[in-house]
Amino acid sequence: MPRVALTPKVVANQVLTVAPGAAVLTMAAAAAGPDFNEFATTGRELLYVRNSGAGAHTITIYAAEDAWNRGGAITAYSIAAGATAVFGPFLTNVFRETGNVVHVDASDPELLLGVVRYP
């Protein structure tokens, strides 16, 4: 089955007037395996992960090997109960899977995910 896509929230230009609600980041519960989540990448995204649970949970962000066969995956990063972690930006020569996406696996749907894309 395909991964569940996360839609990046484009950050409003600070010079323009920001409409009510335009700066709200919607967080989605992490999808359960084996499908997990993914988001389209341009190299300008940050992934916000909030643990809404009572215990620690982990997240893995996959990376492809670069031109020198180096992988940079973030593997089983533990996020404490009530904590928020921020990852990125994701270099497109490392964190880009087939289809120009970043793959994200979470250990529990109590992890809430949101993606911000900067202009």
The 8 nearest C-alpha neighbors of each residue, nearest first, counted from 0:
[[1, 34, 2, 33, 3, 35, 32, 36],
 [2, 0, 34, 3, 35, 4, 36, 33],
 [1, 3, 34, 36, 35, 37, 4, 0],
 [2, 4, 36, 35, 37, 1, 30, 34],
 [5, 3, 37, 38, 36, 2, 6, 39],
 [4, 6, 38, 37, 7, 3, 36, 114],
 [5, 7, 4, 8, 38, 114, 39, 113],
 [6, 8, 114, 115, 116, 9, 5, 38],
 [9, 7, 115, 116, 114, 10, 6, 24],
 [10, 8, 116, 115, 117, 7, 11, 118],
 [11, 9, 117, 116, 8, 12, 115, 118],
 [12, 10, 13, 9, 17, 22, 21, 15],
 [11, 13, 14, 15, 10, 118, 17, 16],
 [12, 14, 15, 11, 16, 17, 10, 118],
 [15, 13, 12, 16, 11, 17, 10, 118],
 [16, 14, 13, 12, 17, 11, 18, 10],
 [15, 17, 18, 14, 13, 12, 11, 19],
 [16, 18, 15, 21, 19, 11, 22, 13],
 [17, 19, 21, 20, 16, 22, 11, 15],
 [20, 18, 21, 17, 22, 23, 16, 11],
 [19, 21, 23, 22, 18, 17, 24, 25],
 [20, 22, 18, 19, 23, 17, 11, 10],
 [21, 23, 20, 24, 11, 10, 17, 19],
 [24, 22, 20, 21, 25, 8, 19, 26],
 [25, 23, 26, 22, 113, 8, 115, 114],
 [24, 26, 113, 23, 27, 8, 112, 114],
 [25, 27, 113, 112, 111, 24, 28, 114],
 [28, 26, 112, 111, 29, 113, 25, 5],
 [29, 27, 111, 108, 110, 112, 109, 30],
 [28, 30, 108, 110, 111, 105, 112, 27],
 [31, 29, 35, 36, 108, 28, 3, 32],
 [30, 32, 35, 33, 29, 34, 108, 107],
 [33, 31, 34, 35, 30, 104, 105, 106],
 [32, 34, 35, 31, 0, 2, 30, 104],
 [35, 33, 2, 32, 1, 0, 31, 3],
 [34, 36, 30, 32, 104, 2, 31, 33],
 [37, 35, 3, 2, 103, 4, 30, 102],
 [36, 38, 102, 4, 101, 103, 5, 100],
 [39, 37, 5, 100, 101, 4, 40, 6],
 [40, 38, 100, 99, 101, 41, 37, 7],
 [39, 41, 100, 42, 99, 38, 101, 44],
 [40, 42, 43, 91, 39, 44, 99, 89],
 [41, 43, 89, 91, 90, 40, 44, 88],
 [44, 42, 117, 41, 116, 88, 45, 89],
 [45, 43, 116, 88, 115, 42, 117, 87],
 [44, 46, 87, 88, 115, 86, 114, 47],
 [45, 47, 114, 86, 85, 113, 87, 48],
 [48, 46, 85, 113, 112, 84, 114, 45],
 [47, 49, 112, 84, 83, 111, 85, 110],
 [50, 48, 83, 111, 110, 82, 51, 84],
 [49, 51, 110, 81, 52, 80, 82, 109],
 [50, 52, 109, 81, 49, 110, 80, 111],
 [53, 51, 109, 50, 80, 54, 81, 110],
 [52, 54, 80, 51, 55, 81, 50, 79],
 [55, 53, 80, 52, 79, 56, 50, 81],
 [54, 56, 79, 80, 78, 77, 57, 53],
 [57, 55, 78, 77, 106, 107, 54, 79],
 [58, 56, 77, 75, 76, 106, 78, 105],
 [57, 59, 105, 75, 76, 104, 106, 77],
 [60, 58, 74, 75, 104, 73, 103, 61],
 [61, 59, 103, 73, 72, 102, 74, 104],
 [62, 60, 72, 102, 59, 73, 103, 94],
 [61, 63, 94, 72, 93, 71, 70, 64],
 [64, 62, 93, 70, 94, 65, 96, 95],
 [63, 65, 70, 68, 69, 93, 62, 66],
 [64, 66, 68, 67, 69, 93, 92, 63],
 [65, 67, 68, 64, 69, 92, 93, 63],
 [66, 68, 65, 69, 64, 70, 93, 92],
 [69, 67, 64, 65, 66, 70, 63, 71],
 [68, 70, 64, 65, 67, 71, 66, 63],
 [71, 69, 64, 63, 62, 72, 68, 65],
 [70, 72, 62, 73, 69, 93, 64, 63],
 [73, 71, 62, 61, 60, 74, 70, 59],
 [72, 74, 60, 59, 71, 61, 76, 75],
 [73, 75, 59, 76, 72, 60, 58, 61],
 [76, 74, 57, 59, 58, 77, 73, 60],
 [75, 77, 57, 58, 74, 59, 78, 73],
 [78, 76, 57, 56, 75, 55, 79, 58],
 [77, 79, 55, 56, 57, 82, 76, 50],
 [80, 78, 55, 82, 81, 77, 54, 56],
 [79, 81, 54, 55, 53, 50, 82, 52],
 [80, 82, 50, 51, 79, 52, 83, 49],
 [83, 81, 79, 80, 50, 49, 78, 84],
 [82, 84, 49, 48, 50, 85, 81, 47],
 [85, 83, 48, 47, 49, 82, 86, 78],
 [84, 86, 47, 46, 48, 45, 83, 87],
 [87, 85, 46, 45, 47, 88, 84, 89],
 [88, 86, 45, 89, 46, 44, 85, 90],
 [87, 89, 44, 45, 43, 42, 90, 86],
 [88, 90, 87, 42, 94, 91, 44, 43],
 [91, 89, 42, 92, 93, 94, 88, 95],
 [90, 92, 95, 42, 94, 93, 89, 41],
 [91, 93, 90, 65, 94, 95, 63, 66],
 [94, 92, 63, 91, 62, 65, 90, 95],
 [95, 93, 62, 91, 89, 90, 101, 63],
 [94, 96, 99, 91, 100, 101, 93, 92],
 [95, 97, 100, 99, 101, 98, 63, 94],
 [98, 96, 99, 95, 100, 101, 63, 102],
 [97, 99, 100, 96, 95, 39, 101, 40],
 [100, 98, 95, 97, 96, 39, 40, 101],
 [99, 101, 39, 38, 96, 40, 95, 98],
 [100, 102, 37, 38, 95, 94, 96, 40],
 [103, 101, 37, 61, 60, 36, 100, 104],
 [102, 104, 60, 36, 37, 59, 35, 101],
 [105, 103, 59, 35, 58, 36, 60, 106],
 [106, 104, 58, 107, 57, 29, 59, 103],
 [105, 107, 57, 56, 58, 104, 108, 31],
 [106, 108, 109, 105, 110, 56, 29, 31],
 [109, 107, 29, 28, 110, 30, 31, 111],
 [110, 108, 51, 52, 107, 50, 111, 28],
 [111, 109, 50, 108, 49, 29, 107, 28],
 [110, 112, 28, 49, 27, 26, 48, 29],
 [113, 111, 48, 26, 27, 47, 29, 28],
 [112, 114, 26, 47, 46, 25, 27, 24],
 [115, 113, 7, 46, 45, 8, 47, 44],
 [114, 116, 8, 7, 45, 44, 9, 117],
 [117, 115, 44, 9, 43, 7, 8, 10],
 [116, 118, 10, 43, 9, 44, 115, 11],
 [117, 116, 10, 9, 43, 12, 11, 44]]
